[in-house]
Amino acid sequence: MSVDTKSYKHVSYLWDEQEAAKLAGDEVALLIYRSNLLGADLRLTNYGGGNTSCKLLEKDPLTGLETEVMWVKGSGGDLGTLKKNGLAALYVDRLRSLKNIYRGVEHEDEMVELFNHCIFDLSSKAPSIDTPLHGFLPFKHIDHLHPDAAIAIAAAKDGKKITQELFNGTIGWVEWKKPGFELGLQLKKCLDENPGIRGIMLGSHGLFTWGDTAYESYLNTLEVIEICSDYLEQNYGKKGPVFGGQKIESAAADLRKKQAAAIAPVLRGLCSSKQHMIGHFTDDARVLEFINSNDLSRLAPMGTSCPDHFLRTKISPLVLSLSSDADLSDGKALKAALEPAFEEYREMYTAYYEACKHPNSPAIRDTNPVVILYPGIGMFTFSKDKQTARVAAEFYINAINVMKGAEAVSEYTSLPHQEAFNIEYWLLEEAKLQRMPKPKPLTGKIALITGSAGGIGKAIAKRFVAEGGVVILNDMNAERLAEAGEEFKSQFGKDAYSTAILNVTSEEDIQGAFAAAALAFGGVDIVVNNAGLSISKTIGDHTEKDWDLLYDVLVKGQFFVTQAATAVMQKQGIGGDVINIVSKNALVSGPNNAGYGSAKSAQLHLSRLNAAELGADNIRVNVVNPDAVISDSNIWAGGWAEGRAKAYGITVAELPAYYAKRTLLNQIILPDDIANACFAFVGGLLNKSTGNVLNVDGGVAMAFVR
């Protein structure tokens, strides 16, 4: 049954003997190394799923004697990024002695708190519910993963028979049982009844494999998954076309993106009836194969099998009854057409909760769907943040792979609703949710800040991300935008931002930026009109080109970006914020400033006009008036600094001190100061404020609004 590592087709052999040799003698380090390799291949396990362990002899700090200690992935975390502080360390003898006080399956949840009495390293991670699954097995190294290929067999109607025949009895079988103390005992019973097996298949759930060393466990895991994968591949098509064959054709790639961008804000608004949700869209080939198939209507309502899948995707998806080329241009009509399907889904989910709940079950959670399938177009997922939405999509693709494999070799079976409910509303899961940090003020919010690759715009974007939001970085300079994107990726991670080229004088760019926001996150909640430039010339020196450029960027740009933002916000129907970065110059007259100052005045009054019109849609429009923000700002390029210095009869080097000294507070204004003002408007405390002007200029009396 052994497989040549060079012949692997379905898994990646990543073990580096030189790297492993550096860790020789440190079993915990080798456990982490093995875990990271397994977590790096999504065909082996999903994000945050699975766990690994090793057992070794350690000196007991209380007795000085050697004792067996198990290091196992702790509660939460991800194998691919696991570090030592993500492991729990427990006395093996104490953990196994808990069998003596175990009161039976009805009371197994009470055992979790007792794991704390078995902790060896007091600074280690809290033990997870899967701890006894590793503890009751005698092997030095154990891997518990959720590979699609194995779960496909585990979720097949004939899964036990297939496992027996495929592995000639060398892989055991344990019927579905939710993770916990009882399942740990059943794994040990299976091993006792089948000595010499190399692993155990968990019905509808996943796979356990092991070895005497970290490498042997890694190799055994890869071999078992490779065999499962190869078996599925050989059987695709034998029973007939995959998923019953294709029912509809996919729309062309460009149309898929166009339709997805058009419908995403409406879907997001409907999914955000309880709280703001962030979206994710994918038209992955595996998704399209499933959603375009004849079997979609049969398989989708069945739901998923693996608990890791439906914990993140809900019991089943919502399938849209729309043609792939439907006219989606009228947001109000589209919302009216989709609302009945959402209401039906909410009623279905409520009925599921009511039918399955226990007297002590947690209150019903958000009844909106997480996964939405649009045949011919792709899949949308919505959750509290981008990472969770993206991971939900990854998990549903895992579920699609499982259904495909199970249907190829037998018949797919999902968990009964009661079993699914017992996992989803498990009191231990609820306790884990309650321990999570409270949402930040901008959690669930999407912001597009024009000109956000530098200066004020980048400072605003960073503040918004730090407060829990996601941002669409944009700039007309592709190189500058790419640099900003790398900076955000390094500082905040890939799920915090998206990018789009945006020249605010280009209608195509504006529409493209909002389409990018819809595809990346589902829509937009906050728009900050920040992009700008400055030209300082006397009346005589001003040219028509200067005048047109100022008004095109500052006034028309602000208007048409706001117009596009309004269209998206109205589709969502959950309100929004527009903040216009104007200037002290909108209120104060000065020399050599006719074009810039009058354009800024137009921006200011346009803000008031927009606030008056958009209040009915709960869209707030407010203004931040900076003055003399010099740091990292493009506004000082192109001769503006020289022009202002000339107007005041000073040198460019003297400008910062000059601007500070003319203020009441004698302060230099920085980009972060403007970012703070923007956050003040959108952070939740000023939700009933619109049409306002907030000066951030150090105090310029001539610029007082009232």
Sequence and secondary structure as in RCSB ss.txt:
>XXXX:A:sequence
MSVDTKSYKHVSYLWDEQEAAKLAGDEVALLIYRSNLLGADLRLTNYGGGNTSCKLLEKDPLTGLETEVMWVKGS
GGDLGTLKKNGLAALYVDRLRSLKNIYRGVEHEDEMVELFNHCIFDLSSKAPSIDTPLHGFLPFKHIDHLHPDAA
IAIAAAKDGKKITQELFNGTIGWVEWKKPGFELGLQLKKCLDENPGIRGIMLGSHGLFTWGDTAYESYLNTLEVI
EICSDYLEQNYGKKGPVFGGQKIESAAADLRKKQAAAIAPVLRGLCSSKQHMIGHFTDDARVLEFINSNDLSRLA
PMGTSCPDHFLRTKISPLVLSLSSDADLSDGKALKAALEPAFEEYREMYTAYYEACKHPNSPAIRDTNPVVILYP
GIGMFTFSKDKQTARVAAEFYINAINVMKGAEAVSEYTSLPHQEAFNIEYWLLEEAKLQRMPKPKPLTGKIALIT
GSAGGIGKAIAKRFVAEGGVVILNDMNAERLAEAGEEFKSQFGKDAYSTAILNVTSEEDIQGAFAAAALAFGGVD
IVVNNAGLSISKTIGDHTEKDWDLLYDVLVKGQFFVTQAATAVMQKQGIGGDVINIVSKNALVSGPNNAGYGSAK
SAQLHLSRLNAAELGADNIRVNVVNPDAVISDSNIWAGGWAEGRAKAYGITVAELPAYYAKRTLLNQIILPDDIA
NACFAFVGGLLNKSTGNVLNVDGGVAMAFVR
>XXXX:A:secstr
    GGG SSS     HHHHHHTTT HHHHHHHHHHHHHT TTT  TT  EEEEEEEEE TTT SEEEEEEEE S
S  GGG  GGGEEEEEHHHHHHGGGG   GGGGGGHHHHGGGGBSSTTS    TTHHHHHTS  SEEEEE  HHH
HHHHTBTTHHHHHHHHTTT EEEE    SSHHHHHHHHHHHHHSTT SEEEETTTEEEEEESSHHHHHHHHHHHH
HHHHHHHHHHTTTSSSGGGSBSS    HHHHHHHHHHHHHHHHHHHTSSS  EEEEE  HHHHHHHTBTTHHHHG
GG  SSHHHHHHH SS EE    TT     HHHHHHHHHHHHHHHHHHHHHHHHHH  TT       S SEEEET
TTEEEEEESSHHHHHHHHHHHHHHHHHHHHHHHHS B    HHHHHHHHT HHHHHHHHHS    TTTT EEEET
TTTSHHHHHHHHHHHHTT EEEEEES HHHHHHHHHHHHHHH GGGEEEEE  TT HHHHHHHHHHHHHHHSS S
EEEE         TTT  HHHHHHHIIIIIIHHHHHHHHHHHHHHHHTS EEEEEE  GGGT   TT HHHHHHH
HHHHHHHHHHHHHHGGGTEEEEEEEE    TT GGGTTTHHHHHHHHHTS GGGHHHHHHHTSSS     HHHHH
HHHHHHHSSTTTT  S EEEESS  GGG   
